[in-house]
């Protein structure tokens, strides 16, 4: 699962889709944009951070795999976290999912991220509507989340981290988003 020979075009955003198609389109767009920021880089380049931050492209990609799993699998569908997440010691390393990603090869990182995204897509597609609520509730207020809220939150999460990824990528080789 190495980089393709040519840089993939980003998914086309729907201009007149219904609400779900629009949310799905923007989420898939940002998923692709995050991976695009890493496209073609070497293992060493994926590990470059902009001090004083410890963020790297590999850390961001691994983080978003955890976020996909946390929102769609754990909260929305109510499944247990499972491995590798159960092995993360967030007390010892608050960024354990990022540290995990830092240790992966490009192929492992892409497979890990793509598996989390494909699983999230399947869970979203299986939901009856955007109004369907999560199985798990917020630990402090007991409120549940609608699928609509989760999808908007995921778009926000990706948009923020794509901004981080833009800065990191530009600092590595000057590549910028068109």
C-alpha angles and dihedrals in degrees: 000000000000125000114298117251092253131032109262119237114244117256115271114254116231111247095193106020124136118258096275094045089049094050091045091048094052093045092051090046092056093043088056093044092056091053090044090060088061097040115134097359123135125242090259093050091052087060097055115117131189104234135261084033120073092207116126129172091254090051092050093049092049090047091054091050087057091046091052090050094043095052103036104029105027104031105023100038095026097230123148118263098245126180138007088016096056089059095055113108101207091175091061094035117019088193095048094139090054093047088051091053091048089061095053129097117239091258093049092046094050092046091048093049095042092050091053092048094047091049091049091048091052092049092048092048091050093055114102095225145342087262093064109117129226120261092227123059131215107278096230107035101025092229120141126220127238118229086244091058092047093051093048090047091050091051089051092047093050094044091054094047093044086060089054090047092051091057094045093048094048090051091053102051109346093257111151134183113262 
